[in-house]
Amino acid sequence: MSHHDSALEAPDVKLSVIIPALNEEESLPFVLGELPWSTLYQVIVVDNGSQDRTAEVAAAHGALVVHEPQRGYGAACLAGVRAAPEAEILIFLDADGSFDAQEIPLLIDPIERGEAALVLGSRLAGKREPGAMPRHGVFGNWLMAKVISRLAGIPLTDLGPFRAITRDTLQHLRMEERTYGWPSEMIVKAVQHGIAIREVPVRYRRRHGGQSKVSGTWRGTLGASYRILKVTVKYARTRRAR
């Protein structure tokens, strides 16, 4: 290994990527293969009660595997955060390959420049592969983003799960949600705390290995949208009591 390589492997800022995964043995090799490993401090795959070889596959590809048997996107994210006590910036990435992990530098750029403490990857502002996001998915996200934008008083185009946040900010938010409400809880609370939020356009592709567990159907989308809306209103109502 040359000196240049070792310099590459000691990133200035400790970046930890957290990948919640439920039965994603098929897509994980692809997702982990795309990661810019040399710039990362650690890669955590949270096995959220998979029935397949998700954990073995993740470990074989060099990820730290954390087991969180309590089902739920928020529960998995939180378990990942607990496993990354030294990380300065946390990046959340889906395990299905729909986001391009090579775009992580785009997400952390506004944070490293001091322009934001929370950066959201927007699928609606970026390039979407045909069929990557069904019409009801586009509509559901657009609607939720509109509602949150109105409540929060900031323009958002998407509530994308592909995002980066500083550890200090995340601790400050005291996240509570254990379900799909986690991403919107994070945005609403960040707005209430006056935290600088940026959106950056990101690519969105067809997921590896079948339909999405949430947005694959109108029913799934509406169910998720309802839960997200409930969470949003809940946290928007409990505006800082100070």
HELIX and SHEET records of a PDB file:
HELIX    1   1 HIS A    3  LEU A    8  1                                   6    
HELIX    2   2 LEU A   28  GLU A   34  1                                   7    
HELIX    3   3 TRP A   37  THR A   39  5                                   3    
HELIX    4   4 THR A   54  ALA A   60  1                                   7    
HELIX    5   5 TYR A   73  ARG A   82  1                                  10    
HELIX    6   6 ALA A  101  GLU A  103  5                                   3    
HELIX    7   7 ILE A  104  GLU A  112  1                                   9    
HELIX    8   8 ARG A  135  ALA A  152  1                                  18    
HELIX    9   9 ARG A  167  LEU A  173  1                                   7    
HELIX   10  10 TRP A  182  GLN A  192  1                                  11    
HELIX   11  11 TRP A  218  ARG A  237  1                                  20    
SHEET    1   A 7 LEU A  64  HIS A  67  0                                        
SHEET    2   A 7 GLN A  42  ASP A  47  1                                        
SHEET    3   A 7 LEU A  15  ALA A  21  1                                        
SHEET    4   A 7 ILE A  89  PHE A  92  1                                        
SHEET    5   A 7 ARG A 163  THR A 166 -1                                        
SHEET    6   A 7 LEU A 118  SER A 122 -1                                        
SHEET    7   A 7 ILE A 197  PRO A 201  1                                        
END                                                                             
